[in-house]
Amino acid sequence: MATNASPKSPLTGTRPKFKASAVVMDDQAMVGNILGKLLSLFGVEAVLVENGEAVLELYKQSMDQGMPYDLIFLDLVVERGMGGLETFSELKENEIDNIPGVVLCSGQSYQDLENHLELGFCQLLIKPYCLDEIEAVLTCALGGSKPTEQPEREPW
């Protein structure tokens, strides 16, 4: 007999809390893949891209199809192409309607990045990623609450 229940996460043992779609931008494929897999544990389906140009193209396509992404995760520093700040600026400058929650990802400390929240990012996510922080980011970004302060810990 088939059931509509969501599968349990192998790591947390609980069902995903969210049903959302996201674009994950990271020029390091392994890091992007890890974030994509961790997001999937919470019911977030992620599409991975390597730079800001790809984010802009993908987001525009999703808007044209009437199926915009719920979240965009932008790596602060990208070797080839637009990084997180420039990509976010382009999204806002092009007046793309309904810009979703945009999360800035970085290996820098939370304290070094706090001022980026004033630019309009809905949340910060510090590398290396951990499940508790991803859950807090998703709760904030998808629930519309204020950014939560992340625990002090050493970034990469």
Buried (B, 14 or more C-beta within 10 A) or exposed (E): EEEEEEEEBEEBEEEBBBEBBBBBBBBEEEBBBBBBEBBBBBBBBBBBBBBBBBBBEBBBEBBEEEEBBBBBBBBBEBEEBBBBBBBBBBBEEEEBEEBBBBBBBBBBBBEBBEEBBEEEBBBBBBBEBBEEBBBBBBBBBBEEEEBEEBEEEEEE
